[in-house]
Amino acid sequence: MATLINFGVILVFFYIQKKLSEFRDIVRQYPVFRRRSFPIESLESASEFGATRAAFVAQKTMFGYVKTRMGTSYPEMFRDDVMVSSLKIATLYHYSACLSDLMIYIFRTLSSEYRVPIDKCIAEASAGYRKGLTSNLGPDDEIFNLEDACISFRRRLESAQWDEPFETFDVFSRSPKSLVRWAPIADEFKNLDQDIAENSVTFTWIEIRREFNDLLNLSDSHIQDV
């Protein structure tokens, strides 16, 4: 009897290993958002930080919310082509909102605390936003309008009150709402989950802001060159 039980445990173990392996293979089709921690010593590196961390937040919160809602059926959804396509485009739209919020925060911080000229901040943020989106667009993402997104972000930049102090909560206002808007979840569940889902994004930004301020190391000489 003990031998049969042990054999059954081994079979279950190998079954779980097989399923985990299949799940990892499926997930690999999504872009990997790497977090690289280097000192931020230029506007370009600040922009790169924004692109990578916004991608991290977008993927973490979108996949986390969908996984929580779907429970044990989460791995199986990757076998549904329609669901996979929906999740990919939802994450891209969510990323555009995360990137918008973080770029605004980064360059308003550089403007107010490091005296980087406003026009330079707007130009670099706009270029970084486009570059971040372009690097995450796939060949099947025609549904996402890159130009419209960039125009909308440019308007947000130009309408910001650069000469006035800003509230962090006000800056990070679009990404929490975009998670609930774009997640491929039924509206009835979204209505129930709204506060929790939005807070998951808001809380994730806390560590990203702390990391940004820890890595920020713009020298006076560099600022003068700008």
N, C-alpha and C positions, 0 to 999 in steps of 0.2 A: 504493500500500500504506500509506504513512504517513498519507494522508488517511483511509483506512478505520479505521486504528488510532485516530486522533484522534477520529473520529466515535464509535467504540465507547466510548472513554473518556468522552466527553460523555454518552452514553446511560447509562452506569453511574453517572456523577455525578448526573444528574437522577433516576435510579431511587432512589439512596440518599437524596437530598433528599426525594423523595416519601414514602419509608418513614419518615424521621425526622419529617416533618410529621404523618403519620398517627399515629405513636407519641405525639407531643406532644398531639395532640387527644384521644387516649384517656386519657392520664395526667391531663389537666385535670379529669376527673370526680372525682378525689380531692381532699380538702381540702388547701389550701396552708398549710403550717405556717411562718409567718414568724418570723424571729428579730429582734426589735426590741431594740436596746441603749440603754436609758435607765438613769440612776442609780436604784438601788433605795432609795427614801427613805421607804417606808411598808410596812406589812404587806400592803396591797392590791397594791402593785407587786411585792412579793416573791412573792405568790401568782400574779400574772400571769406573772412570769418562770418560775415552776415549770410553769405550764400550757403555755406556748409552747415551752420547751426540752424538756420531756418529750415533746411532740408531735414535735419535730424528731428526737429520739433514736429514738423509736418508728418513724417513717417511714424514717429513714436506715438503721437496722439491719435492719428487716424487708425493705424493698425491696432492700437490698444483699445480704442473705443469699439471697433468692429469685432475684435476678438472677444471682448467682454460681453457684447450683446449676443454673439452667436454661440458662445460656450463651447461645448465639446464638438460641435459641428464645424468649428472654424477651419480646421485643415481641409475638410471636404469641399469647402466653398471654392478652393483653388482649382477644383476639377470642373467648375462651371465657367465656361468661357465668358458668358455675359457678366457674371459676377466679378471675374478677374478684370475685365475691361472697365467695369464701373468703378472698381476700387482704384485702379491706376489713374483714371481721369479725375476721380474725386481727390486723390492725394496730390495731384498736380495743381488743381485749383486751390486746395488748402495750402499748398506750398507757396503759391503766388501771394496769398494773404499773409502768411507767416513772414515771407521775405519782405513784403511791403512794411509791416510793422517793425521788423528788426532793423531794416535799412534806415528808416526814419529815426529810430532811437539812436543808432550808432552815429549818424551824421549830425543830428541835433546835439548830441553830446560833444562831438568834436568841435562843433561851432561855438557852443556856449562855454565849454571848459578849456578848450585848447585854441580858441580864436582862429580856427580855420575859416577862411572866407566863405560866406554863404553860397556864392555862385560856384565855388569849387566843390562844396559839399553837395549841392544839387546835381552838378555834372557827374561827380563820381558815383553818387547814389543811383542816379538814373542809369549809368553805364553798368554798374554792378548788378542792378536789378535785371536788366536785359540779359546780361551774361549768365546769371544764375538760372533764369528760366530756360534760356537756350540750351544750356548744358544738361538740363533734365528733360528736355523734350525728346520723345521718341518718334520714329517714323510713322507710327499709327496714331499720333496725337493731334491730327488736323482739327479736331473739334475744339481744341484750345486755341484761342485767337491771341497770339503773342503781341501783335501790334496794339490791339485794344487794351490789353493788360498794361503795356508800357505807357500808353497815353494816359490811362487812368492814374497810374502811379506818378507820372510827371505832374499831373494836375494836383495830386495830393502834396507833392513836394512844394510846388509853387504857392499853394494856398496855406501852407504851414506858417505859423507866426514865429519866424526864426529869431526875432529880436526879443522875444518874451520867454520867460521860464516855462517849462512844460511839465505836465503831470505824466508820470510813467503809465498810469492806468489808461489815460486818454490815448497815448501812443499805441499801446497794445490792445486796440479795440476791435480790430477786424479779424484777427486770427481765431479768437475763441468762437465767434459767430460762424466763421467759415467751416469749422469742424462739423457743427450741427447742420449747416446748410448742405454740405456736399457729401457727407457720409452716406453710403448706400444702405441706409436703414429706413424702415417704414416710419412714416411721419408720426404715427401714434406712439411709437417708442421714443422718437426724438423729443416729442412734447414732454414725456416723462423724464427724459434724461438731460434736458437742456442745461440746467444749472451744473450738474455734475460734469457733463462733457465740457462745457465752457471753462469750468474751473480747472480741469485737467490741463488745458492749454495755458491758462494764466499761471498756474503753479510751476509748470515746466519752464516758463520764461525766467523765473527767479534765478535759477542756477546759470542760465545762459548769460544774463546780465552781470552776475557776479564774475563769471569767467571772463567776459569782455573787459571789465574794469581791472581785473587782475593782470590780464595780458597786455593791456594798453600801455605803450611805452613810446609815445611820439616825442622826439627830442625837440628842443627849441629851435635848433638849427634846421631841422626838417620843416618845421612849421613856417619858418621865415622863408625857406625856399619855395614853399607852396604859394 
